[in-house]
Amino acid sequence: MELPENYFAVFETARRYDEGGDLYHAIKLYKKTIRLNPEFADPYRYLGKIYSNRKEWKPAFHYWKKCVSLDTDDRNAWWQMGLAAVGLKKMRVAHSVWTKFGLDKADTSRPLGLRLKKVDGFEILWMKPLDAARCRIMSIPHPGSKLRFRQLMMYDRRGEQGYNVVGKRRVPVYDAVDSLKLSPYQTFSCLLHTASEKSVLQLEKLCQDAGLGFEVWSNASRMLTLNQEGAFPEYYQDILPRENNDATLIAMAALHPAEVERVLNDWQIISLGQYSDLRAY
């Protein structure tokens, strides 16, 4: 008589594949574990994590939902299910999860920091929170991020990943999770042939009046690398010296190139300044 396969041994083998980066075999064996013992919560948990990391929200939601049905005390599984629900636009489910965490009425009145993880570090942006998991980018992201001004994003509100220190105020920074909707704004940059604060502020005011995004990139200090794994960082504005004290690299965000050219031409008339190297991304 052939004995039934040991489901836990299959699960442990799946974990070894998972830890080794072989997700193909890990997924197959996690699913086999479920077939052998459908009441065992751990394989659902690991599959949920794999699909969440891949931003494949439909299978992620399925496995996180199964996980919380078997282990109702797993707060991380509840939260991950809520994020997957946002990715699928199941906002009623997401709201019920936020209520469990006391975040159904999260403060959305102030801008917060948004951390984009990259291979060699991370980029810190400003965001306008819309609720406990959605926000709009208020900065002009580096073009390499493939994100844009006013892009709708998913973020993780469970805990601060550090603070953006502006003046004497500490602004919490949260991790970005996924892009939810591409922004129609395009990113542009140019070099102003001046380092005058007055001239730069004049251009910023013109951009605001025209509904354009504006940012000074010369002093960007938001591209940072952690020196210590697990450190709790604080991100300081304007800590890097200007490479060129006679010019200022600025970024603008607009729906059409003509809007940028019009504002820059108005700025030249008002400030008597000059610009060059206008570039679209």
C-alpha angles and dihedrals in degrees: 000000000000114000119229115259116265104250093201093054089052090049093051090051089051090052092052090053089047094051090047092054096249096130095165093065092034092058092047092052095043088055091047089053089054091052090051094046116010092180094062107104101196100077090051088052094051093045090050090053093049094051093043090053088051090048089234094145101181097061090034091057091047094053096041090050091052090047095054091046088060098035109030092175095062100108094181091055090051091051094046090050088054092052091049088050090055089051088054093043091244090145096165090060091045092051091051089054092048089052090057089056096042091247100112087104098036116170108261097167098097133053116253136196121264120202120209112198116221135179094260101030136308144284123230118215136174117249137186108224115223097183139329094306110016130072144156123239110243097181126071104251124219107271090238090068091064088225128120144206112286093011113161109242141179115230136181112247098180097099143353117262091200138308134276103221110212112177102316096328122101112214116195117241120212132191121258112233107183145335111258102184132007115242119234090221119108124213122237134175136190141168118251111208091225140066092200111134090210093056093047091049090051090057091046090053092049090051092049092050090050094047093247128139117246135188140160109235097179093084098032108155098166097095100088140162124211112238094195125043110238094013118149101232135201118206117215124203123231098010098133122081121241113259091211118030092192098056140042127214109215135180128214132189122209141153093237136020091237090066091057094047091048093052093045092050090050089049091053090054094048100041100028084228131137134222136193143175095051106186135182123208 
